[in-house]
Amino acid sequence: QVQLVESGGGLVQAGGSLRLSCAMSAGGFSAYAMAWFRQAPGKEREFVATVNWFGSITYYADSVKGRFAISRDNAKNTVYLQMFNLKPDDTAVYYCAATLMPFTRTDSQQLSSYNNWGRGTQVTVSS
């Protein structure tokens, strides 16, 4: 069974940076498309970024484009989310997700495409 464990969250001032990590416990990591979603208090979970199995294709939500970077290390079974120039609106619980579904621009950004989820890591950005 796939287990995803996020780490790296914390409290940071606006304009600061954080790097989130998500490690997969099961084998076959390189076959999965990986993504980050986030959920702020009182809001629905929303797409942040995704990367294909090889790390060659990435997509981002408009709200984080140019500030966040998703990457993966298949040798370490880990996906990362580097976040720069953080804003208070980035405050949320960040979730890692994995899927074996074919990677398309549309489907890779849909919450329903992912059937493996981590428990999340809190990111708080103070103004």
Buried (B, 14 or more C-beta within 10 A) or exposed (E): EBEBBBBBBEEBEEEBEBEBBBBBEEEEBEEBBBBBBBBBEEEEBBBBBBBBBEBEBBBBBEBBEEBBBBBBEBEEBBBBBBBBEBBEEBBBBBBBBBBBBEBBEEBBBBBEBBEBBBEBBEBBBEE
